[in-house]
Amino acid sequence: MATILRRFVRRLVARAFAVRALAWLAAAAMLAPGAAAQGIKSIRLPAGFSISVFTAEVPGARSMAAGKGNTLFVASRSGRVYAVSYRGERATRVITLASGLNLPNGVALRDGALYVAEVNRILRFDDVEPNIDAYASGERSPAVVTSRYPADTHHGAKFIRFGPDGWLYVPVGAPCNVCVPDDAHGLISRIRPDGSGYEVVARGVRNSVGFDWHPQTRELWFTDNGRDMLGDDLPGDELNRVSKPGEHFGYPYCHQGDTPDPEFGKGKPCSEFAAPAANLGAHVAALGMRFYTGGQFPAEYRNNIFIAEHGSWNRSKKSGYRVVRVSVEGNLVKQEVFAEGWMENERAWGRPVDVEVMPDGALLVSDDLAGAVYRISYKK
């Protein structure tokens, strides 16, 4: 009976996930073309900072990667990857580099090649910047690096990045709201650029859609989305730090470092697992994150973390819909709101997804609801 009940609840959660996706698509379709330009007037930033629309021509904008030739690559879960050419503070051209892909959420660059993560495979666009038009027209095609990853679409959208070790890091979310995942799910893995050498870096990870390496310690830090259906205030999304390979971060047995799961937590004390570096708040949907390594912002922002909070979908009073700043000094982690205003009076006009530090030190923020990328800059 208990097994049947669990299956029933999981079906309800999967149905809720599908309804949420349809609602997101409907809301995005209803936004006026100038929603981003109008909406940023409501964004609140610390003194000295300003925000502008970098481009509003990237529907469903998700993860970003900046090339060396004034090109920003932006993935979209609509199945497209965009190449955005820019000059100075604004985009000058947006072209669809690839289309018809399976939830291409993650993009990463190495040695002139663009790597794109679909649900179950990684593609590579060699020598991409000089050949954008050739790829866009179909004259050139990407190579398949690997197709070894699971095909589950529930938490199947993957964020990818190359680490300081030269390996490509690829997360695999749990294929459910809460369940005991098999060995192929609920983890962060890494592979060599050619797709060989698969290794698991961290386990007990429900769904990470953002990570980066500390510029000084080279430790991997990542965001992780907490489970649903435990109420408005539990559990918090996590900011985690990997101190040794193969660490287990608790899912599905323990949430936010101190809350045993009511179904799976029996006999699994939270002390057995790596505790989060910070609790980011319940249902904020913490996604893309970067350490700030630019030179434009004030010195106190150096090596701080910026996190895009996509925003809640199942909370009676919405949370997230903002960008937060996290400072790390030894074991002391502090967080504060950096940019907010994408949601006013319980109505959201935008949803931050990813952040990217540009060569000039500005911070870009992608928004998959408004279909835009914003540029945040600082002047004394």
Sequence and secondary structure as in RCSB ss.txt:
>XXXX:A:sequence
MATILRRFVRRLVARAFAVRALAWLAAAAMLAPGAAAQGIKSIRLPAGFSISVFTAEVPGARSMAAGKGNTLFVA
SRSGRVYAVSYRGERATRVITLASGLNLPNGVALRDGALYVAEVNRILRFDDVEPNIDAYASGERSPAVVTSRYP
ADTHHGAKFIRFGPDGWLYVPVGAPCNVCVPDDAHGLISRIRPDGSGYEVVARGVRNSVGFDWHPQTRELWFTDN
GRDMLGDDLPGDELNRVSKPGEHFGYPYCHQGDTPDPEFGKGKPCSEFAAPAANLGAHVAALGMRFYTGGQFPAE
YRNNIFIAEHGSWNRSKKSGYRVVRVSVEGNLVKQEVFAEGWMENERAWGRPVDVEVMPDGALLVSDDLAGAVYR
ISYKK
>XXXX:A:secstr
 HHHHHHHHHHHHHHHHHHHHHHHHHHHHHS TTHHHHHGGG B  TTEEEEEEES  TTEEEEEE SSSEEEEE
ETTS EEEEEEETTEEEEEEEEE S S   EEEEETTEEEEE SS EEEETTTGGGHHHHHHTSS  EEEE  S 
   TT     EE TTS EEEEE  SSSS    TTSSEEEEE TTS   EEEEES S    EEE TTT  EEEEE 
  SSS SS SEEEEEEE STTEE  TTTEETTTEE TTT TT  GGGS   SEEEEET  EEEEEE   SSS GG
GTT EEEEE   SS SS    EEEEEEEETTEEEEEEEEE SEETTEES  EEEEEE TTS EEEEETTTTEEEE
EEE  
